[in-house]
């Protein structure tokens, strides 16, 4: 039987999702959505592999930006992790990582223009904050040595004792975060950076689905072969080659940066010296017309997507578990499908569904469900494989699932969901750029109108919302008493 706490939390989130669904827009506005889906599916046989050479520059650009950005992010993140106990630093990093990479890219576009520097900074800032948090957690978990081994020098303790002990887990997480950096770099193409996403966006809009398939398969191959082309023997060469490959850093204008900080993002009534009353009126209009509906829709989409993710994870994890599927071929096919879904950025999935179903919350919810559900299914399938079953356990798969496996892992499923909750919230906000009226929709509109003061206010609201979700998530995991260490629950969660 499921623990009562787990059941209480599940019923609460199901109730919230049901109420959210009543206020959501899941309409299909295209004339023949399934015909479009059929066209996309069968376009895979029309791929023209002779065009691969023309796509290699975008592929190399994607890899190079991810490699260089991760190089700086690891250095900055590790340095910040040492001082992570500082309250001001923790708050600053929480704010930084709460803003999506695409939002950072849109900010830096206003300062540095459309170039490589914008792409690098858009990855480095949030990733440095994420790495600092996770590195600090990993190092804290390995702070188990007696005082005699710690010595008097903190630096020596870190270099000779703490870091060597934690190194395998630090490297494992860094490796996973690099995979995330590749996905993030790819979608920067949707704002104009010439990565794979740039050509994906162009092919989507023109209906060249055969080119979309070719680009996606190239990307999957890059993700699947990371361990072969980026390892301890090749990392120095790949890093050096990436530095040399990148160009077009534009002109770093100090004047643009100063103007952005001191003028562009300052609320217009304050900048124009309109007085307190005008400032309050400016904020009130944005609050009622954009912040309230943006936050409301972001929460609706997040909660629905979270529950849909849970349903997919609970249905899919048996497909890759030896306890349920004994046929290696079928288990392998399921494994490949989950890897493809988790490797495809939510933004690209949402963009695909947008072409098929039209603008509503449906494309975003499907994208978030498939990507996050695949991640959790993969983790749960691995965990179920490690379970030791009783000798007299039932042979019927449905009874094994309902009465033996699910009760033993359900609390952990909830814990994994809460780990992904903050990420789903970030993605729900950014998917507004595709037309859903979440916070990202209003942020994109503010940038299009060059109202950068309003953009910054909405970004602050987005960050605060993510921080609140993170706090609730941690409290929920504590309530369930299934808080699991970063080194044992799998790096895919962060």
N, C-alpha and C positions, 0 to 999 in steps of 0.2 A: 504494500500500500504506500502511496506517495506520502511524504511527510506533510503534515498539516500546514507548515509554514510555506512550503513550496506550492501547495495547492492554493493557499490564500493569495499569494503573490500572483499566481497564474490567473486566477479568477479576476483579480483586480485589473490586470493588464488586458485580459480579454474584454472586460467591461469597458475600459477606456477605449480600446480599439473599436468596439462596436459603436459606441457613441461617436467616435471620430469618423467612422464610415458614414454615419447619417448626415454629417455636415460636409462630406468630401465630394469632389467632382471626379467621377470615374467614367465619364462619357466617352464614347468613340465617335469622332467627328469625320473620319475618312469614309469614303463611299464604299469601298470594298477592302477592308483591312486584311482579311485572310488571303485575298488574291495578292496583295502586296507582300504578305508574309511568305506566300508560296513563291513569288518571284524572287524574293531574297534568298530563300532556301535553295532553289534550283540554280541560282546564279553561280554557285560554287563550281559547277561543271564548265562554266564559260571563262574561267580564269585564264588570263594570258600571261604565262610565266616569262615571256620575252620582255615584259616591261619591268622586270625585277631590277635590272641595272639602273634604271631611271629613279627607282625608289631607294636605292642604297644610300644616297646622301642624307635623306630624311632619317633612315634607320641609324646611320652613324651619328647623326646629330642627336637623336634620342639617347643613344648609349653614352655619348660623350658628355652631354649635359648631366645625365644621371650619375656618371662616374665622378666627375669633378665636383658636383654639388654634394655628393655623399662624402667625398674626401674632406671637404671643409666642414661639413655637418658633423662628422665623427670627431674631428679635432675640437670643434667648439663645444659639441655636446658632452664629450668626456671631461673637458675642463669645467664646464658648468655643473656636471654631476658631482664633482668633488665638493662644491659649495651649495648643494641643493637644499641643505637644511635651512638656509637663509629664507625667511618668510617672504621678503620682498622679491627675491629671485624666483621663488616658487610661483608667486602670483603672476609675475611678469611672463614666465614661461607658459603658465596655464593660458594666459591671454593669447600669447603668440601661437601656440599650437591649436587653439580653438578656431583660428581663422584658416580656411581652406587654401590650398596652394593656388587655386585659380583666382581667389580673391586677392591674394598677395600679388599675383601676376598683374591683375587689373590695376592695383595700386602703383606698382613700379612702372607700368606702362605710362602713367601720367608724368613720371619723373624722368625716366631714362629712355623712354620710347620703345619701339619694337625691335629688340636685339637680344643677344645672348646673355648680357648682364641681367636683364629683366628675368629671363628664365632661371638663371642660376640663383638669384636672390629669392625668387618665389619658392624654390625648393629648400634652399639652405635655412631660411628663417624658421619655418614650422618644423622641419626635420631636426634641426639642432635642438629645438625645445623638446621634441618627442624623444630623441636619443638621450638627452640629459635626464629626463624623468626615468626612462627605462634603465639606463646605465646606473643611476642612483639606486633604483630598486634592486637590481642584480647585485651591486656591490654591498648593499645593506644585507641582503640574504647571505652573503659570504663573510659577514663580519662576525664570525663565531669563534675567533681565536682567543686563547687566554691572554691575560695581560702580559705575561712573560714574553710572548711572541710579538706583541704589538710594539714593544720598545718605546723609546722616547721621541723618535722622529716620525712624524705623520707621513712624510714623503717616503721614507724608507719602508714603512709598514705597507703603504700602497704598492710601491714598486716591487718589493721582494716577497710579499706575503699575500695581500688581498687581491691584487690584480692577477697574478699568476693562477690563483685558485679559481677566480671567476672567469678567466680568459675564454674557455670553451663556450660559455653561455654568452659572453659579450660578442664573440665572433659570430655565433649562430644568429643572434638577434640582428647584428649589423648586416649579415648576409640577407636575411629576410627583408630588412628595411631597404636594402638596395633594390630588391624586386619591386617593392612599393614605389621607390623613386623612379624606376623605369615606367611604371603605370602613370605616375603623376606627370612625368616629363612628356609622355605621349599625349596626354589630354591638354597640355599647354598649347598644342597646335590649334585647338579650338578658339584661342584668342589671338592667333596670328603667328606664333612661333613656328618655324618650319620643321617641326618634328613629325612623327607619323600621324598624329592627330590632325595636323593641317590638311594632309591629303585625304584622310578619312572623312573629314568634314566636307571637303570639296566633292568627293565621290558620292557621299550620302545625298548631298543637295542636288546633284545632277542625276541621281538614280542609277549610277554605275555600280551596282551591287557586286559585280564580278571583281571590280577593283577593291571594294571594301573587303571581300573575302581574302583576296591576296594580301592586303595590308595586315589584316588580323592574323592570318596564318604566319606571316613573317614575324609578327610580334610574339605569337605563341612559341615559335621556334626559338627566338631569342631568350624568352623566359625559361623555356624547358632546358636550354643548354647552358645556363649560367654557370653551373659548376664546372663545365668543361673549358669555357673561355675566360672565366674569372676565378682563379684559385691562387694559392700561395706562390705558384711558379710564374703566373702570368700577370698578377695584379700590378706590378711595377710597370711593365710594358704597356698594359691597357691604360693605366693612369697617365703615363707620359704621352702616349698617342692621343688620348682625349684632350689633353692640354694643347697639343699642337694642332689638333683638328678644329677646335673652336676658334671662331673669329667674329667679326662684327660686334664688338663690344660697345660700339657707339661712342658718343662723347659724354663723359661723365661731367655733367654740369652742376657745380655747387650751387649756382644761382637758382636752377630749377628746384633743387632739394630745399633750399631755404625758402623759396616762394611757396612750395607745397606745404611745408610745416608751419610757416608763419602767416600764410594768407589763404591758400586754397582750401584747407580743411578747417579753418576757423569759421564758425557759424556766421552767415552773412550779416545778420543784424549787429553782431559784435564787431565784425570787420568794418562795417559801414557806420559804426557808432550810432545805431538807431535807438539804443536805450534798452532797459530791462523789459519793458512792456512788449516791444517788438520782438525781442528774443524769446520771450515766453510764448507769444503768438506763433512764431516760426516753429518752435518745438511742438506746440500743441497740434498744429496742422499735420506735421510729419507723424506724430504719435498716433493720432486718430485715423489718418488716411493710409499710413504705410506700416508703422511699427506694429500696431494691434493686428491688422489682417495678416501681415507677414509672419509674425510670431505664431498666430493662431494656425495658419495653414502649414507652417513648418512643423509644429507639434502634431497636427493631424496626420501629416504624411509620415512623420517619424514613428508614431505609435502604431499606425496601420502596418507599416513596413516591418516594424519589430516583431509583431505577432505573425505576419506572413513568413518572415524569416524563421521563426520558431517552428511553424507548421512544416516548412520545407525541410528544415534540419531533422525533425523527428521522422519524416517520411523517407528521407534519403540516406541517412547514415547506415541502415541495415544493408544497403546495396553494395557497400565496400567492406563489409565486415565478414570475416570467415565464419562467424557464428551463424550467419543467415544465408549467405550465398557461397556455396561450395565450389561452383564452377569458376575456375580462374579466368576464363575468357570474359564472362559476363561481369565479374568483379573488376576486371581490367578496364572494360568499356566504361563502367560507372565511374571508376577512378579518373579516367581521362576526361570524362564530361565534367566532373567536379573541378578538376584542375583548370580546364578551359574557362569555366564560369568564374572561378576565383581569380584567374589571371586577367580577365577582361574588366577594365575599369567601369564602375557604375555609370559614369558619365557617357561612355561609349554605348553601353547597353541601353541607357535611357534615350540616347539620340536615335538609336535604331528603332526602338519602340515608338518614338515620337513620329517617325516617318510612316509607321504602319497604322497606328491608332489615332494620331492627331494629338493636339495639346490638351492635356488634362493631367490629373494625378496618376492615372493608370500607368503610363510609361515609366514614371519615376518609381512607383511602388514595385513594379515588376523588376526593374533593374536592381533596386536595393534588396529585394527578396532573393533574387537569383545569386547575386554576388556574395552577400553575407551568409545566406543559407548554405551555399557551397562550402564556404570556409568552415562553418560550424559542423556541417555534416562530415567533412573530412577529419576534423579533430575528434568528433565523437566516434566515428568508425574506428579510428586508431585506438581510442580508449577502450571500446568494447572488445577489440581483439585481445586486449591484455587482461580482460576479466577472467577469473577462474570460476567456472560453473560447477555446481554440485554434480555428483555422479548420477543422481536420480533425476536430473533435470528433464523436463518434458522435451519430446522430439518435435512437437508441433510448433512451427515457426511463430504463429500468431500468439500462442500461449507463452512461448519463450520471450517474445517481445513485450507483451503486456504485463506479465506477472513475475518475470525474472530480471530482464535487462533494464527495462524502462524505470522501474522503481529504484534501481541501484545507481542510475546515472542521471536521473531527471534534475536533481538539484544542481549538478554540474552543468547541465544544458542551460539552466537559468543563469548560472554564473557566467558562462560564455556569452550568452545574450546580453547581459549587463556590461560585459567588457566591450561589446560591439555597439552598444546603445549610443555612446557619444559620437562614434564614427558615423552611424546612421543619421544622427542629427546634423553633423557637419555636411554630409552628402545631401540631405534633404534641403538644406539651405542653398547649397550651390546649384542644385538642379533647377532652381528657379530661373536661372539664366536661359533655360530651354523653354520657358513660357509658363511654368507653374507658379502661381502667385505666392511663393514662399519668400523669405527675406532676400534670397538671391535675385529674384525678379526685380525687386525695388532697388537693390544695389546696382544692378546692371542698368536700370533705367536712369538712376542718378548719374552714373558715369557717362551714359549716352548724352545726357543733358549738360554734362560738365558741371554738375552740382556736387563737387567733391566734398563739401562740408556735410551735405546730407549723406553721402556715401560713407564717410567716416563714422557718423552717428549710427548708421545702420550696421556697420561692421562691429562697432562696440556692443550693440545689442546682441548681435549674432554670437560674439565671443562670450558674453555674460550668460546667454542661454545655454551654450555648450558647457560652461563651467558648472552651472546649476545642475545640468543633467549628469555630469561626472560625479558631483557630490551625492546626488540621489542614488546613482548607480553603486557607488562605494558603500553607502549606508544599506542598500538592499542586499549586497553581497555579505555584509557583516551580519545582517538580520538572518540570512539563510545559513550563515556560518560555513560557507564553502569557499571562502577566500583562498585562492590557490596561487602559489608562487609563479613568478614570471618564467622561471626556468623549468617548471614542470607542466605548465598548462599549454605550452606551445607559443611560439613567437607570433603566429598569425593573428593574434587577438588585438594587438595594439595598433 
